[in-house]
């Protein structure tokens, strides 16, 4: 299996919403991920297998000195 890592890729809101539901459970709701990431994240990385999103992480910050990873 080849995993392709993509940095600051254009996010497919449906694909990331589905990954979030698969990871955390609950009802599937499509969220505006791209807009949120642009506003609140320093960067993000997606893991893709055959162009399917299979993993995601993003670095958010507190507006000052601190950034941290959020795994999805």
CHARMM-style PDB file with segment names, atoms N, HN, CA, C and O in Angstrom:
ATOM      1  N   UNK     1       0.846  -1.171   0.000  1.00  0.00      PROA
ATOM      2  CA  UNK     1       0.000   0.000   0.000  1.00  0.00      PROA
ATOM      3  C   UNK     1       0.894   1.238   0.000  1.00  0.00      PROA
ATOM      4  O   UNK     1       1.832   1.335   0.791  1.00  0.00      PROA
ATOM      5  N   UNK     2       0.600   2.167  -0.880  1.00  0.00      PROA
ATOM      6  HN  UNK     2      -0.162   2.088  -1.522  1.00  0.00      PROA
ATOM      7  CA  UNK     2       1.337   3.428  -0.950  1.00  0.00      PROA
ATOM      8  C   UNK     2       0.468   4.522  -0.336  1.00  0.00      PROA
ATOM      9  O   UNK     2      -0.678   4.726  -0.735  1.00  0.00      PROA
ATOM     10  N   UNK     3       1.043   5.220   0.644  1.00  0.00      PROA
ATOM     11  HN  UNK     3       1.975   5.053   0.968  1.00  0.00      PROA
ATOM     12  CA  UNK     3       0.349   6.329   1.299  1.00  0.00      PROA
ATOM     13  C   UNK     3       0.962   7.623   0.788  1.00  0.00      PROA
ATOM     14  O   UNK     3       2.173   7.829   0.880  1.00  0.00      PROA
ATOM     15  N   UNK     4       0.128   8.480   0.258  1.00  0.00      PROA
ATOM     16  HN  UNK     4      -0.856   8.313   0.183  1.00  0.00      PROA
ATOM     17  CA  UNK     4       0.544   9.778  -0.272  1.00  0.00      PROA
ATOM     18  C   UNK     4       0.187  10.843   0.760  1.00  0.00      PROA
ATOM     19  O   UNK     4      -0.986  11.014   1.093  1.00  0.00      PROA
ATOM     20  N   UNK     5       1.195  11.565   1.273  1.00  0.00      PROA
ATOM     21  HN  UNK     5       2.147  11.426   1.003  1.00  0.00      PROA
ATOM     22  CA  UNK     5       0.954  12.643   2.228  1.00  0.00      PROA
ATOM     23  C   UNK     5       0.881  13.960   1.480  1.00  0.00      PROA
ATOM     24  O   UNK     5       1.758  14.273   0.674  1.00  0.00      PROA
ATOM     25  N   UNK     6      -0.166  14.731   1.746  1.00  0.00      PROA
ATOM     26  HN  UNK     6      -0.878  14.476   2.400  1.00  0.00      PROA
ATOM     27  CA  UNK     6      -0.371  16.012   1.063  1.00  0.00      PROA
ATOM     28  C   UNK     6      -0.504  17.123   2.106  1.00  0.00      PROA
ATOM     29  O   UNK     6      -1.313  17.033   3.029  1.00  0.00      PROA
ATOM     30  N   UNK     7       0.294  18.156   1.943  1.00  0.00      PROA
ATOM     31  HN  UNK     7       0.952  18.229   1.193  1.00  0.00      PROA
ATOM     32  CA  UNK     7       0.333  19.269   2.881  1.00  0.00      PROA
ATOM     33  C   UNK     7      -0.518  20.414   2.345  1.00  0.00      PROA
ATOM     34  O   UNK     7      -0.410  20.793   1.179  1.00  0.00      PROA
ATOM     35  N   UNK     8      -1.362  20.956   3.209  1.00  0.00      PROA
ATOM     36  HN  UNK     8      -1.450  20.649   4.157  1.00  0.00      PROA
ATOM     37  CA  UNK     8      -2.239  22.090   2.875  1.00  0.00      PROA
ATOM     38  C   UNK     8      -2.999  21.858   1.558  1.00  0.00      PROA
ATOM     39  O   UNK     8      -3.121  22.758   0.726  1.00  0.00      PROA
ATOM     40  N   UNK     9      -3.493  20.656   1.397  1.00  0.00      PROA
ATOM     41  HN  UNK     9      -3.394  19.925   2.073  1.00  0.00      PROA
ATOM     42  CA  UNK     9      -4.268  20.303   0.213  1.00  0.00      PROA
ATOM     43  C   UNK     9      -5.648  20.955   0.285  1.00  0.00      PROA
ATOM     44  O   UNK     9      -6.103  21.336   1.363  1.00  0.00      PROA
ATOM     45  N   UNK    10      -6.300  21.080  -0.845  1.00  0.00      PROA
ATOM     46  HN  UNK    10      -5.931  20.770  -1.721  1.00  0.00      PROA
ATOM     47  CA  UNK    10      -7.678  21.579  -0.875  1.00  0.00      PROA
ATOM     48  C   UNK    10      -8.562  20.471  -0.314  1.00  0.00      PROA
ATOM     49  O   UNK    10      -8.622  19.370  -0.862  1.00  0.00      PROA
ATOM     50  N   UNK    11      -9.237  20.774   0.769  1.00  0.00      PROA
ATOM     51  HN  UNK    11      -9.188  21.669   1.214  1.00  0.00      PROA
ATOM     52  CA  UNK    11      -9.996  19.772   1.504  1.00  0.00      PROA
ATOM     53  C   UNK    11     -11.371  19.555   0.872  1.00  0.00      PROA
ATOM     54  O   UNK    11     -12.093  20.507   0.576  1.00  0.00      PROA
ATOM     55  N   UNK    12     -11.710  18.297   0.677  1.00  0.00      PROA
ATOM     56  HN  UNK    12     -11.123  17.524   0.918  1.00  0.00      PROA
ATOM     57  CA  UNK    12     -13.059  17.900   0.279  1.00  0.00      PROA
ATOM     58  C   UNK    12     -13.851  17.777   1.584  1.00  0.00      PROA
ATOM     59  O   UNK    12     -13.641  16.837   2.350  1.00  0.00      PROA
ATOM     60  N   UNK    13     -14.753  18.716   1.837  1.00  0.00      PROA
ATOM     61  HN  UNK    13     -14.924  19.480   1.214  1.00  0.00      PROA
ATOM     62  CA  UNK    13     -15.486  18.744   3.104  1.00  0.00      PROA
ATOM     63  C   UNK    13     -16.216  17.434   3.385  1.00  0.00      PROA
ATOM     64  O   UNK    13     -16.248  16.978   4.528  1.00  0.00      PROA
ATOM     65  N   UNK    14     -16.795  16.831   2.366  1.00  0.00      PROA
ATOM     66  HN  UNK    14     -16.769  17.201   1.437  1.00  0.00      PROA
ATOM     67  CA  UNK    14     -17.517  15.566   2.552  1.00  0.00      PROA
ATOM     68  C   UNK    14     -16.559  14.451   2.960  1.00  0.00      PROA
ATOM     69  O   UNK    14     -16.869  13.678   3.866  1.00  0.00      PROA
ATOM     70  N   UNK    15     -15.407  14.354   2.309  1.00  0.00      PROA
ATOM     71  HN  UNK    15     -15.155  14.982   1.572  1.00  0.00      PROA
ATOM     72  CA  UNK    15     -14.442  13.294   2.627  1.00  0.00      PROA
ATOM     73  C   UNK    15     -13.918  13.435   4.052  1.00  0.00      PROA
ATOM     74  O   UNK    15     -13.812  12.442   4.771  1.00  0.00      PROA
ATOM     75  N   UNK    16     -13.591  14.653   4.465  1.00  0.00      PROA
ATOM     76  HN  UNK    16     -13.678  15.460   3.880  1.00  0.00      PROA
ATOM     77  CA  UNK    16     -13.077  14.844   5.821  1.00  0.00      PROA
ATOM     78  C   UNK    16     -14.188  14.658   6.854  1.00  0.00      PROA
ATOM     79  O   UNK    16     -13.930  14.148   7.945  1.00  0.00      PROA
ATOM     80  N   UNK    17     -15.390  15.052   6.537  1.00  0.00      PROA
ATOM     81  HN  UNK    17     -15.600  15.465   5.651  1.00  0.00      PROA
ATOM     82  CA  UNK    17     -16.517  14.819   7.445  1.00  0.00      PROA
ATOM     83  C   UNK    17     -16.752  13.324   7.632  1.00  0.00      PROA
ATOM     84  O   UNK    17     -17.021  12.871   8.744  1.00  0.00      PROA
ATOM     85  N   UNK    18     -16.653  12.565   6.557  1.00  0.00      PROA
ATOM     86  HN  UNK    18     -16.434  12.933   5.653  1.00  0.00      PROA
ATOM     87  CA  UNK    18     -16.829  11.109   6.627  1.00  0.00      PROA
ATOM     88  C   UNK    18     -15.717  10.483   7.469  1.00  0.00      PROA
ATOM     89  O   UNK    18     -15.984   9.614   8.299  1.00  0.00      PROA
ATOM     90  N   UNK    19     -14.481  10.917   7.263  1.00  0.00      PROA
ATOM     91  HN  UNK    19     -14.264  11.623   6.589  1.00  0.00      PROA
ATOM     92  CA  UNK    19     -13.356  10.406   8.055  1.00  0.00      PROA
ATOM     93  C   UNK    19     -13.575  10.716   9.539  1.00  0.00      PROA
ATOM     94  O   UNK    19     -13.319   9.868  10.394  1.00  0.00      PROA
ATOM     95  N   UNK    20     -14.043  11.912   9.842  1.00  0.00      PROA
ATOM     96  HN  UNK    20     -14.252  12.601   9.147  1.00  0.00      PROA
ATOM     97  CA  UNK    20     -14.322  12.308  11.222  1.00  0.00      PROA
ATOM     98  C   UNK    20     -15.394  11.410  11.838  1.00  0.00      PROA
ATOM     99  O   UNK    20     -15.248  10.960  12.974  1.00  0.00      PROA
ATOM    100  N   UNK    21     -16.467  11.148  11.096  1.00  0.00      PROA
ATOM    101  HN  UNK    21     -16.586  11.514  10.173  1.00  0.00      PROA
ATOM    102  CA  UNK    21     -17.528  10.265  11.580  1.00  0.00      PROA
ATOM    103  C   UNK    21     -17.002   8.858  11.806  1.00  0.00      PROA
ATOM    104  O   UNK    21     -17.316   8.237  12.821  1.00  0.00      PROA
ATOM    105  N   UNK    22     -16.205   8.347  10.874  1.00  0.00      PROA
ATOM    106  HN  UNK    22     -15.949   8.852  10.050  1.00  0.00      PROA
ATOM    107  CA  UNK    22     -15.638   7.005  11.014  1.00  0.00      PROA
ATOM    108  C   UNK    22     -14.736   6.907  12.241  1.00  0.00      PROA
ATOM    109  O   UNK    22     -14.719   5.882  12.922  1.00  0.00      PROA
ATOM    110  N   UNK    23     -13.992   7.965  12.521  1.00  0.00      PROA
ATOM    111  HN  UNK    23     -14.005   8.798  11.968  1.00  0.00      PROA
ATOM    112  CA  UNK    23     -13.041   7.948  13.636  1.00  0.00      PROA
ATOM    113  C   UNK    23     -13.721   8.136  14.989  1.00  0.00      PROA
ATOM    114  O   UNK    23     -13.345   7.485  15.964  1.00  0.00      PROA
ATOM    115  N   UNK    24     -14.710   9.011  15.058  1.00  0.00      PROA
ATOM    116  HN  UNK    24     -15.016   9.539  14.266  1.00  0.00      PROA
ATOM    117  CA  UNK    24     -15.277   9.396  16.346  1.00  0.00      PROA
ATOM    118  C   UNK    24     -16.715   8.946  16.567  1.00  0.00      PROA
ATOM    119  O   UNK    24     -17.244   9.084  17.670  1.00  0.00      PROA
ATOM    120  N   UNK    25     -17.356   8.408  15.526  1.00  0.00      PROA
ATOM    121  HN  UNK    25     -16.927   8.296  14.630  1.00  0.00      PROA
ATOM    122  CA  UNK    25     -18.729   7.947  15.674  1.00  0.00      PROA
ATOM    123  C   UNK    25     -19.724   9.098  15.638  1.00  0.00      PROA
ATOM    124  O   UNK    25     -19.382  10.237  15.322  1.00  0.00      PROA
ATOM    125  N   UNK    26     -20.951   8.768  15.968  1.00  0.00      PROA
ATOM    126  HN  UNK    26     -21.229   7.842  16.225  1.00  0.00      PROA
ATOM    127  CA  UNK    26     -22.008   9.773  15.956  1.00  0.00      PROA
ATOM    128  C   UNK    26     -22.659   9.868  14.597  1.00  0.00      PROA
ATOM    129  O   UNK    26     -22.339   9.118  13.674  1.00  0.00      PROA
ATOM    130  N   UNK    27     -23.574  10.802  14.496  1.00  0.00      PROA
ATOM    131  HN  UNK    27     -23.833  11.411  15.246  1.00  0.00      PROA
ATOM    132  CA  UNK    27     -24.281  11.027  13.238  1.00  0.00      PROA
ATOM    133  C   UNK    27     -23.362  11.735  12.250  1.00  0.00      PROA
ATOM    134  O   UNK    27     -22.576  12.606  12.621  1.00  0.00      PROA
ATOM    135  N   UNK    28     -23.479  11.344  10.997  1.00  0.00      PROA
ATOM    136  HN  UNK    28     -24.118  10.636  10.696  1.00  0.00      PROA
ATOM    137  CA  UNK    28     -22.669  11.983   9.955  1.00  0.00      PROA
ATOM    138  C   UNK    28     -23.260  13.344   9.614  1.00  0.00      PROA
ATOM    139  O   UNK    28     -24.426  13.454   9.232  1.00  0.00      PROA
ATOM    140  N   UNK    29     -22.443  14.368   9.757  1.00  0.00      PROA
ATOM    141  HN  UNK    29     -21.496  14.279  10.067  1.00  0.00      PROA
ATOM    142  CA  UNK    29     -22.821  15.734   9.401  1.00  0.00      PROA
ATOM    143  C   UNK    29     -21.679  16.328   8.592  1.00  0.00      PROA
ATOM    144  O   UNK    29     -20.529  16.307   9.030  1.00  0.00      PROA
ATOM    145  N   UNK    30     -21.987  16.852   7.427  1.00  0.00      PROA
ATOM    146  HN  UNK    30     -22.921  16.870   7.071  1.00  0.00      PROA
ATOM    147  CA  UNK    30     -20.935  17.496   6.634  1.00  0.00      PROA
ATOM    148  C   UNK    30     -20.619  18.857   7.238  1.00  0.00      PROA
ATOM    149  O   UNK    30     -21.511  19.676   7.458  1.00  0.00      PROA
ATOM    150  N   UNK    31     -19.338  19.085   7.503  1.00  0.00      PROA
ATOM    151  HN  UNK    31     -18.613  18.419   7.325  1.00  0.00      PROA
ATOM    152  CA  UNK    31     -18.880  20.341   8.098  1.00  0.00      PROA
ATOM    153  C   UNK    31     -18.041  21.121   7.100  1.00  0.00      PROA
ATOM    154  O   UNK    31     -17.467  20.536   6.182  1.00  0.00      PROA
ATOM    155  N   UNK    32     -17.966  22.435   7.268  1.00  0.00      PROA
ATOM    156  HN  UNK    32     -18.433  22.911   8.014  1.00  0.00      PROA
ATOM    157  CA  UNK    32     -17.171  23.283   6.364  1.00  0.00      PROA
ATOM    158  C   UNK    32     -15.689  23.280   6.761  1.00  0.00      PROA
ATOM    159  O   UNK    32     -15.165  24.294   7.223  1.00  0.00      PROA
ATOM    160  N   UNK    33     -15.023  22.145   6.579  1.00  0.00      PROA
ATOM    161  HN  UNK    33     -15.449  21.321   6.204  1.00  0.00      PROA
ATOM    162  CA  UNK    33     -13.642  21.981   7.043  1.00  0.00      PROA
ATOM    163  C   UNK    33     -12.674  22.949   6.381  1.00  0.00      PROA
ATOM    164  O   UNK    33     -11.842  23.544   7.067  1.00  0.00      PROA
ATOM    165  N   UNK    34     -12.759  23.121   5.084  1.00  0.00      PROA
ATOM    166  HN  UNK    34     -13.435  22.638   4.527  1.00  0.00      PROA
ATOM    167  CA  UNK    34     -11.790  23.981   4.386  1.00  0.00      PROA
ATOM    168  C   UNK    34     -11.814  25.391   4.970  1.00  0.00      PROA
ATOM    169  O   UNK    34     -10.760  25.965   5.247  1.00  0.00      PROA
ATOM    170  N   UNK    35     -12.992  25.945   5.156  1.00  0.00      PROA
ATOM    171  HN  UNK    35     -13.848  25.479   4.932  1.00  0.00      PROA
ATOM    172  CA  UNK    35     -13.111  27.298   5.711  1.00  0.00      PROA
ATOM    173  C   UNK    35     -12.560  27.362   7.130  1.00  0.00      PROA
ATOM    174  O   UNK    35     -11.885  28.328   7.484  1.00  0.00      PROA
ATOM    175  N   UNK    36     -12.837  26.351   7.947  1.00  0.00      PROA
ATOM    176  HN  UNK    36     -13.386  25.566   7.660  1.00  0.00      PROA
ATOM    177  CA  UNK    36     -12.318  26.315   9.321  1.00  0.00      PROA
ATOM    178  C   UNK    36     -10.803  26.235   9.338  1.00  0.00      PROA
ATOM    179  O   UNK    36     -10.140  26.935  10.103  1.00  0.00      PROA
ATOM    180  N   UNK    37     -10.265  25.380   8.494  1.00  0.00      PROA
ATOM    181  HN  UNK    37     -10.804  24.811   7.873  1.00  0.00      PROA
ATOM    182  CA  UNK    37      -8.810  25.218   8.457  1.00  0.00      PROA
ATOM    183  C   UNK    37      -8.124  26.508   8.043  1.00  0.00      PROA
ATOM    184  O   UNK    37      -7.108  26.889   8.623  1.00  0.00      PROA
ATOM    185  N   UNK    38      -8.671  27.174   7.052  1.00  0.00      PROA
ATOM    186  HN  UNK    38      -9.496  26.864   6.580  1.00  0.00      PROA
ATOM    187  CA  UNK    38      -8.077  28.432   6.591  1.00  0.00      PROA
ATOM    188  C   UNK    38      -8.064  29.477   7.703  1.00  0.00      PROA
ATOM    189  O   UNK    38      -7.128  30.272   7.796  1.00  0.00      PROA
ATOM    190  N   UNK    39      -9.089  29.482   8.541  1.00  0.00      PROA
ATOM    191  HN  UNK    39      -9.849  28.837   8.466  1.00  0.00      PROA
ATOM    192  CA  UNK    39      -9.190  30.472   9.623  1.00  0.00      PROA
ATOM    193  C   UNK    39      -8.362  30.111  10.846  1.00  0.00      PROA
ATOM    194  O   UNK    39      -7.776  30.995  11.471  1.00  0.00      PROA
ATOM    195  N   UNK    40      -8.300  28.816  11.206  1.00  0.00      PROA
ATOM    196  HN  UNK    40      -8.775  28.098  10.698  1.00  0.00      PROA
ATOM    197  CA  UNK    40      -7.790  28.447  12.521  1.00  0.00      PROA
ATOM    198  C   UNK    40      -6.530  27.588  12.533  1.00  0.00      PROA
ATOM    199  O   UNK    40      -5.942  27.398  13.597  1.00  0.00      PROA
ATOM    200  N   UNK    41      -6.104  27.071  11.411  1.00  0.00      PROA
ATOM    201  HN  UNK    41      -6.582  27.226  10.546  1.00  0.00      PROA
ATOM    202  CA  UNK    41      -4.965  26.151  11.401  1.00  0.00      PROA
ATOM    203  C   UNK    41      -3.716  26.796  10.826  1.00  0.00      PROA
ATOM    204  O   UNK    41      -3.787  27.625   9.918  1.00  0.00      PROA
ATOM    205  N   UNK    42      -2.583  26.405  11.365  1.00  0.00      PROA
ATOM    206  HN  UNK    42      -2.527  25.732  12.102  1.00  0.00      PROA
ATOM    207  CA  UNK    42      -1.305  26.828  10.806  1.00  0.00      PROA
ATOM    208  C   UNK    42      -1.002  26.012   9.553  1.00  0.00      PROA
ATOM    209  O   UNK    42      -0.491  26.537   8.564  1.00  0.00      PROA
ATOM    210  N   UNK    43      -1.326  24.717   9.608  1.00  0.00      PROA
ATOM    211  HN  UNK    43      -1.742  24.290  10.411  1.00  0.00      PROA
ATOM    212  CA  UNK    43      -1.118  23.828   8.466  1.00  0.00      PROA
ATOM    213  C   UNK    43      -1.907  22.547   8.705  1.00  0.00      PROA
ATOM    214  O   UNK    43      -2.430  22.326   9.797  1.00  0.00      PROA
ATOM    215  N   UNK    44      -1.991  21.703   7.678  1.00  0.00      PROA
ATOM    216  HN  UNK    44      -1.567  21.882   6.790  1.00  0.00      PROA
ATOM    217  CA  UNK    44      -2.645  20.409   7.803  1.00  0.00      PROA
ATOM    218  C   UNK    44      -2.035  19.445   6.806  1.00  0.00      PROA
ATOM    219  O   UNK    44      -1.461  19.844   5.793  1.00  0.00      PROA
ATOM    220  N   UNK    45      -2.174  18.156   7.121  1.00  0.00      PROA
ATOM    221  HN  UNK    45      -2.641  17.832   7.944  1.00  0.00      PROA
ATOM    222  CA  UNK    45      -1.631  17.092   6.280  1.00  0.00      PROA
ATOM    223  C   UNK    45      -2.688  16.006   6.167  1.00  0.00      PROA
ATOM    224  O   UNK    45      -3.290  15.601   7.161  1.00  0.00      PROA
ATOM    225  N   UNK    46      -2.902  15.545   4.956  1.00  0.00      PROA
ATOM    226  HN  UNK    46      -2.413  15.874   4.148  1.00  0.00      PROA
ATOM    227  CA  UNK    46      -3.811  14.433   4.725  1.00  0.00      PROA
ATOM    228  C   UNK    46      -3.034  13.229   4.237  1.00  0.00      PROA
ATOM    229  O   UNK    46      -2.056  13.364   3.503  1.00  0.00      PROA
ATOM    230  N   UNK    47      -3.471  12.055   4.647  1.00  0.00      PROA
ATOM    231  HN  UNK    47      -4.265  11.946   5.244  1.00  0.00      PROA
ATOM    232  CA  UNK    47      -2.908  10.796   4.171  1.00  0.00      PROA
ATOM    233  C   UNK    47      -3.918  10.191   3.202  1.00  0.00      PROA
ATOM    234  O   UNK    47      -5.092  10.028   3.533  1.00  0.00      PROA
ATOM    235  N   UNK    48      -3.449   9.861   2.006  1.00  0.00      PROA
ATOM    236  HN  UNK    48      -2.495   9.993   1.737  1.00  0.00      PROA
ATOM    237  CA  UNK    48      -4.321   9.349   0.953  1.00  0.00      PROA
ATOM    238  C   UNK    48      -3.815   8.002   0.453  1.00  0.00      PROA
ATOM    239  O   UNK    48      -2.611   7.802   0.289  1.00  0.00      PROA
ATOM    240  N   UNK    49      -4.735   7.089   0.214  1.00  0.00      PROA
ATOM    241  HN  UNK    49      -5.713   7.251   0.347  1.00  0.00      PROA
ATOM    242  CA  UNK    49      -4.450   5.818  -0.443  1.00  0.00      PROA
ATOM    243  C   UNK    49      -5.384   5.759  -1.642  1.00  0.00      PROA
ATOM    244  O   UNK    49      -6.604   5.815  -1.490  1.00  0.00      PROA
ATOM    245  N   UNK    50      -4.815   5.648  -2.820  1.00  0.00      PROA
ATOM    246  HN  UNK    50      -3.824   5.603  -2.943  1.00  0.00      PROA
ATOM    247  CA  UNK    50      -5.616   5.641  -4.057  1.00  0.00      PROA
ATOM    248  C   UNK    50      -6.567   6.843  -4.109  1.00  0.00      PROA
ATOM    249  O   UNK    50      -7.734   6.701  -4.474  1.00  0.00      PROA
ATOM    250  N   UNK    51      -6.064   8.017  -3.744  1.00  0.00      PROA
ATOM    251  HN  UNK    51      -5.117   8.133  -3.447  1.00  0.00      PROA
ATOM    252  CA  UNK    51      -6.815   9.278  -3.743  1.00  0.00      PROA
ATOM    253  C   UNK    51      -7.969   9.319  -2.747  1.00  0.00      PROA
ATOM    254  O   UNK    51      -8.821  10.205  -2.822  1.00  0.00      PROA
ATOM    255  N   UNK    52      -8.005   8.365  -1.812  1.00  0.00      PROA
ATOM    256  HN  UNK    52      -7.313   7.646  -1.751  1.00  0.00      PROA
ATOM    257  CA  UNK    52      -9.027   8.372  -0.755  1.00  0.00      PROA
ATOM    258  C   UNK    52      -8.390   8.843   0.542  1.00  0.00      PROA
ATOM    259  O   UNK    52      -7.348   8.325   0.944  1.00  0.00      PROA
ATOM    260  N   UNK    53      -9.005   9.822   1.201  1.00  0.00      PROA
ATOM    261  HN  UNK    53      -9.851  10.243   0.875  1.00  0.00      PROA
ATOM    262  CA  UNK    53      -8.503  10.349   2.465  1.00  0.00      PROA
ATOM    263  C   UNK    53      -8.644   9.287   3.550  1.00  0.00      PROA
ATOM    264  O   UNK    53      -9.752   8.838   3.844  1.00  0.00      PROA
ATOM    265  N   UNK    54      -7.510   8.882   4.151  1.00  0.00      PROA
ATOM    266  HN  UNK    54      -6.610   9.247   3.913  1.00  0.00      PROA
ATOM    267  CA  UNK    54      -7.528   7.843   5.185  1.00  0.00      PROA
ATOM    268  C   UNK    54      -6.972   8.332   6.516  1.00  0.00      PROA
ATOM    269  O   UNK    54      -7.055   7.619   7.516  1.00  0.00      PROA
ATOM    270  N   UNK    55      -6.407   9.535   6.546  1.00  0.00      PROA
ATOM    271  HN  UNK    55      -6.339  10.115   5.734  1.00  0.00      PROA
ATOM    272  CA  UNK    55      -5.874  10.094   7.781  1.00  0.00      PROA
ATOM    273  C   UNK    55      -5.721  11.595   7.655  1.00  0.00      PROA
ATOM    274  O   UNK    55      -5.610  12.133   6.553  1.00  0.00      PROA
ATOM    275  N   UNK    56      -5.717  12.267   8.800  1.00  0.00      PROA
ATOM    276  HN  UNK    56      -5.807  11.830   9.695  1.00  0.00      PROA
ATOM    277  CA  UNK    56      -5.667  13.720   8.779  1.00  0.00      PROA
ATOM    278  C   UNK    56      -5.110  14.233  10.097  1.00  0.00      PROA
ATOM    279  O   UNK    56      -5.416  13.693  11.160  1.00  0.00      PROA
ATOM    280  N   UNK    57      -4.297  15.270  10.026  1.00  0.00      PROA
ATOM    281  HN  UNK    57      -4.048  15.709   9.162  1.00  0.00      PROA
ATOM    282  CA  UNK    57      -3.783  15.953  11.208  1.00  0.00      PROA
ATOM    283  C   UNK    57      -3.667  17.434  10.872  1.00  0.00      PROA
ATOM    284  O   UNK    57      -3.359  17.799   9.737  1.00  0.00      PROA
ATOM    285  N   UNK    58      -3.916  18.286  11.870  1.00  0.00      PROA
ATOM    286  HN  UNK    58      -4.166  17.989  12.792  1.00  0.00      PROA
ATOM    287  CA  UNK    58      -3.693  19.709  11.615  1.00  0.00      PROA
ATOM    288  C   UNK    58      -3.093  20.373  12.843  1.00  0.00      PROA
ATOM    289  O   UNK    58      -3.324  19.958  13.978  1.00  0.00      PROA
ATOM    290  N   UNK    59      -2.319  21.413  12.581  1.00  0.00      PROA
ATOM    291  HN  UNK    59      -2.132  21.750  11.658  1.00  0.00      PROA
ATOM    292  CA  UNK    59      -1.675  22.183  13.643  1.00  0.00      PROA
ATOM    293  C   UNK    59      -2.461  23.471  13.833  1.00  0.00      PROA
ATOM    294  O   UNK    59      -2.599  24.277  12.913  1.00  0.00      PROA
ATOM    295  N   UNK    60      -2.967  23.643  15.029  1.00  0.00      PROA
ATOM    296  HN  UNK    60      -2.856  22.988  15.777  1.00  0.00      PROA
ATOM    297  CA  UNK    60      -3.693  24.864  15.369  1.00  0.00      PROA
ATOM    298  C   UNK    60      -2.825  25.693  16.300  1.00  0.00      PROA
ATOM    299  O   UNK    60      -1.807  25.215  16.802  1.00  0.00      PROA
ATOM    300  N   UNK    61      -3.226  26.923  16.525  1.00  0.00      PROA
ATOM    301  HN  UNK    61      -4.052  27.311  16.117  1.00  0.00      PROA
ATOM    302  CA  UNK    61      -2.418  27.762  17.404  1.00  0.00      PROA
ATOM    303  C   UNK    61      -3.304  28.609  18.294  1.00  0.00      PROA
ATOM    304  O   UNK    61      -4.500  28.762  18.047  1.00  0.00      PROA
ATOM    305  N   UNK    62      -2.697  29.156  19.334  1.00  0.00      PROA
ATOM    306  HN  UNK    62      -1.726  29.031  19.535  1.00  0.00      PROA
ATOM    307  CA  UNK    62      -3.431  29.953  20.309  1.00  0.00      PROA
ATOM    308  C   UNK    62      -3.419  31.437  19.979  1.00  0.00      PROA
ATOM    309  O   UNK    62      -3.894  32.251  20.771  1.00  0.00      PROA
ATOM    310  N   UNK    63      -2.883  31.797  18.826  1.00  0.00      PROA
ATOM    311  HN  UNK    63      -2.496  31.136  18.183  1.00  0.00      PROA
ATOM    312  CA  UNK    63      -2.784  33.198  18.443  1.00  0.00      PROA
ATOM    313  C   UNK    63      -1.515  33.863  18.950  1.00  0.00      PROA
ATOM    314  O   UNK    63      -1.247  35.026  18.649  1.00  0.00      PROA
ATOM    315  N   UNK    64      -0.748  33.122  19.711  1.00  0.00      PROA
ATOM    316  HN  UNK    64      -0.966  32.177  19.955  1.00  0.00      PROA
ATOM    317  CA  UNK    64       0.505  33.651  20.263  1.00  0.00      PROA
ATOM    318  C   UNK    64       1.683  32.782  19.873  1.00  0.00      PROA
ATOM    319  O   UNK    64       2.012  32.655  18.693  1.00  0.00      PROA
ATOM    320  N   UNK    65       2.302  32.197  20.853  1.00  0.00      PROA
ATOM    321  HN  UNK    65       2.035  32.300  21.811  1.00  0.00      PROA
ATOM    322  CA  UNK    65       3.517  31.401  20.637  1.00  0.00      PROA
ATOM    323  C   UNK    65       3.275  29.912  20.449  1.00  0.00      PROA
ATOM    324  O   UNK    65       4.164  29.208  19.970  1.00  0.00      PROA
ATOM    325  N   UNK    66       2.121  29.422  20.805  1.00  0.00      PROA
ATOM    326  HN  UNK    66       1.399  29.994  21.194  1.00  0.00      PROA
ATOM    327  CA  UNK    66       1.914  27.985  20.912  1.00  0.00      PROA
ATOM    328  C   UNK    66       1.098  27.411  19.758  1.00  0.00      PROA
ATOM    329  O   UNK    66       0.018  27.904  19.432  1.00  0.00      PROA
ATOM    330  N   UNK    67       1.633  26.373  19.158  1.00  0.00      PROA
ATOM    331  HN  UNK    67       2.510  25.973  19.423  1.00  0.00      PROA
ATOM    332  CA  UNK    67       0.909  25.589  18.156  1.00  0.00      PROA
ATOM    333  C   UNK    67       0.888  24.145  18.646  1.00  0.00      PROA
ATOM    334  O   UNK    67       1.792  23.720  19.365  1.00  0.00      PROA
ATOM    335  N   UNK    68      -0.129  23.398  18.265  1.00  0.00      PROA
ATOM    336  HN  UNK    68      -0.863  23.743  17.681  1.00  0.00      PROA
ATOM    337  CA  UNK    68      -0.208  22.001  18.671  1.00  0.00      PROA
ATOM    338  C   UNK    68      -0.953  21.217  17.604  1.00  0.00      PROA
ATOM    339  O   UNK    68      -1.702  21.784  16.808  1.00  0.00      PROA
ATOM    340  N   UNK    69      -0.739  19.896  17.596  1.00  0.00      PROA
ATOM    341  HN  UNK    69      -0.131  19.435  18.242  1.00  0.00      PROA
ATOM    342  CA  UNK    69      -1.367  19.027  16.609  1.00  0.00      PROA
ATOM    343  C   UNK    69      -2.715  18.547  17.101  1.00  0.00      PROA
ATOM    344  O   UNK    69      -2.900  18.261  18.284  1.00  0.00      PROA
ATOM    345  N   UNK    70      -3.639  18.463  16.186  1.00  0.00      PROA
ATOM    346  HN  UNK    70      -3.489  18.695  15.225  1.00  0.00      PROA
ATOM    347  CA  UNK    70      -4.934  17.861  16.447  1.00  0.00      PROA
ATOM    348  C   UNK    70      -5.075  16.719  15.455  1.00  0.00      PROA
ATOM    349  O   UNK    70      -5.035  16.933  14.243  1.00  0.00      PROA
ATOM    350  N   UNK    71      -5.239  15.513  15.964  1.00  0.00      PROA
ATOM    351  HN  UNK    71      -5.272  15.338  16.948  1.00  0.00      PROA
ATOM    352  CA  UNK    71      -5.350  14.334  15.105  1.00  0.00      PROA
ATOM    353  C   UNK    71      -6.810  14.043  14.826  1.00  0.00      PROA
ATOM    354  O   UNK    71      -7.651  14.131  15.720  1.00  0.00      PROA
ATOM    355  N   UNK    72      -7.106  13.698  13.594  1.00  0.00      PROA
ATOM    356  HN  UNK    72      -6.422  13.627  12.868  1.00  0.00      PROA
ATOM    357  CA  UNK    72      -8.463  13.325  13.200  1.00  0.00      PROA
ATOM    358  C   UNK    72      -8.439  11.954  12.616  1.00  0.00      PROA
ATOM    359  OT1 UNK    72      -9.481  11.436  12.214  1.00  0.00      PROA
TER     360      UNK     72
END
